[in-house]
């Protein structure tokens, strides 16, 4: 009981620290954060970084600044800022690492309370470390899919605006005003970047960093080529929009036809693992006989009496589940 109370106290302390850090960043700093997104979203060139650091005012609390400097000094934030931007999460790298630490502590505490011992809490540490990253990847995939579904209509709206006499910037501004997020938000950022003095090519590069879409890359390439060699941009965009809409339609049909196989892969792969964990939590002696062979009273999986044959069986089972899941994913993953 004492350990549980101490663990809850530690969790509350960490939660208070993170809440204080997040609240300290709000207020007057929001305008500076948004301005930074409009002029590049953390994608400034290396030769512009020193000037930027000299001129801008601190936009975070002292604790967050210290954590950010420590993380940058050790290279722990490399690539994380870009990942957070692609997931549209308004947090800093230091806050992400702090949330990862809280996830590790919470997951480990829950696993220890359910299973005890040292092996399962160690697995909880690994799971807690990867849970925030899994959430970020899920946000990225969801946002990218939504963007690709909207891109065909957005390009058609741009083409119609160009035919009506709009400039490229005005046509993109119409997409930003008429289309819902995420495409409206991203095109609005491009318009504001160009309005703040960023050249078109650089603004489109920043857009591709935030949204790594092959369809968007096709549109940006067409716009850049047209700017150099000329041509009817409205007609080019109309053709690209038609191709993208057809691809989205075909992908939707494929998702419908392969939905059952994909769901079966998830269920069949997760069912043995979840069932094994539930049975072990309900009756550890029943399942534990496969991985340890202690017969003396009071001994359990924490004691040095493991069963190598049982661990080999568990490893082979997990390997077979992973291979089957990978095979089902490859079968249902049809490129268009």
C-alpha positions in Angstrom: 0.0 0.0 0.0 2.9 2.3 0.8 4.3 1.8 -2.7 1.0 2.6 -4.3 0.7 5.8 -2.4 4.2 6.8 -3.2 3.7 6.0 -6.9 0.5 8.1 -7.0 2.4 11.0 -5.4 5.2 10.8 -7.9 2.7 10.8 -10.8 0.8 13.8 -9.4 4.1 15.7 -9.0 5.1 15.0 -12.6 1.6 16.0 -13.8 1.9 19.3 -11.9 5.3 20.0 -13.5 4.0 19.3 -17.0 0.9 21.3 -16.5 2.9 24.2 -15.2 5.2 24.1 -18.2 2.3 24.0 -20.7 0.4 26.8 -18.9 3.5 29.0 -18.8 3.8 28.8 -22.6 0.3 30.2 -23.2 -0.8 33.8 -23.2 1.4 36.3 -25.1 3.5 33.5 -26.6 0.7 32.2 -28.9 1.2 35.0 -31.4 4.9 34.4 -31.7 4.3 30.6 -32.1 1.8 31.2 -34.9 4.1 33.7 -36.6 6.9 31.2 -36.5 4.6 28.7 -38.3 3.7 31.2 -41.0 7.3 32.0 -41.8 8.5 28.5 -42.0 7.2 26.4 -39.1 10.7 25.5 -37.9 12.1 25.0 -41.4 14.4 27.9 -41.6 17.7 27.4 -43.4 20.8 26.7 -41.3 22.4 30.1 -42.2 19.3 32.0 -41.0 19.2 30.3 -37.6 21.7 32.6 -35.8 20.0 35.8 -36.9 16.6 34.4 -35.9 17.9 33.5 -32.4 19.3 36.9 -31.9 16.2 38.9 -32.9 13.3 36.8 -31.5 12.1 37.2 -27.9 11.7 34.2 -25.7 8.4 32.5 -26.3 8.6 29.9 -23.6 9.1 29.6 -19.9 12.6 29.3 -18.4 12.0 25.6 -17.6 10.9 24.8 -21.2 13.9 26.8 -22.6 16.3 24.8 -20.4 14.8 21.5 -21.4 14.9 22.4 -25.1 18.6 23.4 -24.9 19.4 20.2 -23.0 17.6 18.1 -25.6 19.2 19.9 -28.6 22.6 19.6 -27.0 22.2 15.8 -26.8 20.6 15.4 -30.2 17.4 14.0 -28.7 15.1 16.4 -30.6 16.4 15.6 -34.1 13.4 15.0 -36.3 10.8 15.1 -33.5 9.9 18.7 -34.3 9.1 17.8 -37.9 7.1 14.8 -36.8 5.0 17.0 -34.4 4.4 19.5 -37.2 3.2 16.8 -39.5 0.8 15.6 -36.8 -0.3 19.2 -36.2 0.5 19.0 -32.5 1.1 22.4 -30.9 3.7 21.2 -28.4 7.5 21.6 -28.1 10.1 18.8 -28.2 10.7 19.3 -24.5 7.0 18.8 -23.8 6.9 15.8 -26.0 9.8 14.1 -24.0 8.1 15.1 -20.8 4.9 13.4 -21.9 6.9 10.4 -23.0 8.3 10.2 -19.4 4.9 10.4 -17.9 3.6 7.7 -20.3 6.5 5.4 -19.2 5.8 6.0 -15.5 2.0 5.5 -15.9 2.3 2.4 -18.1 4.9 0.8 -15.8 2.8 1.6 -12.7 -0.3 0.1 -14.2 1.5 -3.1 -15.4 3.2 -3.5 -12.0 -0.1 -3.2 -10.1 -1.7 -5.8 -12.4 1.2 -8.3 -12.8 3.9 -7.4 -10.3 7.4 -8.9 -10.7 10.0 -7.2 -12.9 9.6 -8.6 -16.4 6.1 -7.2 -17.2 7.0 -3.7 -15.7 10.1 -3.8 -18.0 7.8 -4.4 -20.9 5.6 -1.6 -19.6 8.6 0.8 -19.8 9.1 -0.1 -23.5 5.4 0.2 -24.3 5.2 3.6 -22.5 8.2 4.8 -24.5 6.5 4.0 -27.8 2.9 4.9 -27.0 3.3 8.7 -27.7 5.2 7.9 -30.9 2.4 5.6 -32.0 -0.1 8.3 -31.3 1.9 10.9 -33.3 2.2 8.4 -36.3 -1.6 7.8 -36.1 -2.3 11.5 -36.2 0.0 11.9 -39.2 -1.6 9.1 -41.2 -5.1 10.3 -40.3 -4.3 13.9 -41.3 -2.4 12.9 -44.5 -5.4 10.7 -45.6 -7.8 13.5 -44.9 -5.6 16.0 -46.8 -5.3 13.6 -49.9 -9.1 13.1 -49.9 -9.6 16.9 -50.0 -6.7 17.7 -52.5 -8.6 16.9 -55.7 -11.5 19.2 -54.8 -9.0 21.9 -53.7 -7.1 21.7 -57.0 -10.3 21.9 -58.9 -11.3 25.0 -57.0 -7.9 26.6 -57.7 -8.3 25.8 -61.4 -11.7 27.4 -61.5 -10.3 30.5 -59.8 -7.5 30.8 -62.3 -10.0 30.5 -65.2 -12.1 33.3 -63.5 -9.0 35.6 -63.6 -7.6 35.1 -60.1 -3.8 35.0 -59.6 -2.3 31.8 -58.1 -2.1 33.4 -54.7 -5.7 34.5 -54.8 -6.8 31.0 -55.9 -4.9 29.5 -53.0 -6.5 32.0 -50.7 -9.9 30.9 -52.0 -9.1 27.3 -51.1 -7.9 28.4 -47.6 -11.2 30.2 -47.1 -13.6 27.7 -48.7 -12.1 24.3 -47.8 -12.1 22.8 -44.3 -9.0 21.7 -42.4 -6.4 20.3 -43.0 -6.2 21.5 -46.6 -7.7 24.9 -45.8 -5.3 25.4 -42.9 -2.2 24.4 -44.9 -3.0 26.5 -47.9 -3.7 29.4 -45.6 -0.2 29.0 -44.1 1.3 29.1 -47.6 -0.6 32.3 -48.5 0.5 34.0 -45.3 4.1 32.9 -45.8 4.1 34.4 -49.2 2.5 37.5 -47.9 5.2 37.8 -45.3 7.9 37.8 -48.0 8.8 34.1 -48.4 9.2 33.2 -52.1 6.8 30.7 -53.7 9.2 27.9 -54.1 10.3 28.1 -50.4 6.7 28.2 -49.2 5.8 25.1 -51.2 8.8 23.3 -49.8 7.6 24.1 -46.3 4.2 22.8 -47.3 5.7 19.5 -48.5 7.6 19.2 -45.2 4.4 19.5 -43.2 2.4 17.3 -45.6 4.5 14.6 -47.3 1.9 13.7 -49.9 2.9 12.4 -53.4 -0.2 14.0 -54.9 0.7 17.3 -53.4 4.3 16.9 -54.7 2.8 16.4 -58.2 0.8 19.7 -57.9 3.8 21.7 -56.6 6.1 20.3 -59.4 3.5 21.4 -62.0 3.2 24.9 -60.5 7.0 25.3 -60.4 7.5 24.1 -63.9 4.7 26.3 -65.2 6.4 29.3 -63.5 9.6 28.7 -65.4 8.4 27.6 -68.9 4.9 29.0 -69.0 1.7 27.4 -70.0 -2.0 27.2 -69.1 -1.8 26.5 -65.3 -5.6 26.2 -65.0 -5.7 23.4 -67.6 -2.7 21.6 -66.0 -4.3 21.8 -62.5 -7.6 20.6 -63.8 -6.0 17.5 -65.3 -4.0 16.8 -62.1 -7.2 17.3 -60.0 -9.1 14.8 -62.2 -6.2 12.2 -61.8 -6.1 12.7 -58.0 -9.9 12.3 -57.6 -9.9 9.1 -59.7 -7.1 7.8 -57.5 -9.0 8.6 -54.3 -12.1 6.9 -55.8 -10.1 3.7 -56.6 -8.4 3.7 -53.2 -11.8 4.0 -51.5 -13.1 0.9 -53.5 -10.0 -1.0 -52.6 -10.4 -0.1 -48.9 -14.0 -1.4 -49.0 -12.9 -4.7 -50.6 -10.0 -5.3 -48.3 -11.6 -4.1 -45.0 -12.6 -7.5 -43.9 -9.1 -9.0 -44.5 -7.5 -6.1 -42.7 -9.8 -6.4 -39.7 -9.3 -10.1 -39.6 -5.5 -9.6 -39.5 -5.8 -7.2 -36.6 -8.2 -9.5 -34.6 -6.3 -12.7 -35.3 -3.0 -11.2 -34.4 -4.1 -9.4 -31.2 -6.4 -12.0 -29.8 -3.8 -14.6 -28.6 -1.7 -11.8 -27.0 -4.6 -10.1 -25.2 -6.1 -13.5 -24.2 -2.8 -14.6 -22.8 -2.3 -11.4 -20.8 -5.8 -11.6 -19.4 -5.4 -15.2 -18.4 -2.1 -14.5 -16.7 -3.6 -11.6 -14.8 -6.5 -13.8 -13.6 -4.5 -17.0 -12.8 -0.7 -16.5 -13.0 0.1 -20.0 -11.7 -1.9 -21.6 -14.6 -0.1 -19.7 -17.4 3.2 -19.4 -15.5 3.9 -23.1 -15.6 4.8 -22.7 -19.3 7.6 -20.2 -18.6 8.8 -21.3 -15.1 9.1 -24.6 -13.3 9.3 -23.8 -9.6 7.3 -26.2 -7.6 8.1 -24.9 -4.1 5.3 -22.9 -2.5 5.5 -19.2 -2.8 7.9 -19.1 -5.7 6.9 -17.4 -8.9 8.2 -15.9 -12.2 10.5 -13.6 -10.2 12.6 -16.5 -9.0 15.6 -17.9 -11.0 13.7 -21.0 -12.2 12.6 -20.2 -15.7 11.7 -22.8 -18.3 13.7 -22.3 -21.5 11.4 -24.5 -23.5 8.4 -22.3 -22.5 10.2 -19.1 -23.5 11.1 -20.6 -26.8 7.5 -21.5 -27.4 6.4 -17.9 -26.6 9.1 -16.5 -28.9 8.1 -18.8 -31.8 4.4 -17.9 -31.2 5.1 -14.2 -31.3 7.3 -14.6 -34.4 4.5 -16.5 -36.2 1.9 -13.9 -35.2 4.2 -11.1 -36.5 4.9 -13.0 -39.8 1.2 -13.7 -40.4 0.2 -10.1 -39.6 2.9 -8.8 -42.0 1.8 -11.2 -44.7 -1.8 -10.1 -44.4 -0.9 -6.4 -44.5 1.2 -6.9 -47.6 -1.7 -8.8 -49.3 -4.2 -6.1 -48.6 -1.8 -3.1 -49.3 -2.6 -2.4 -53.0 -0.8 0.5 -54.6 -2.7 2.7 -56.9 
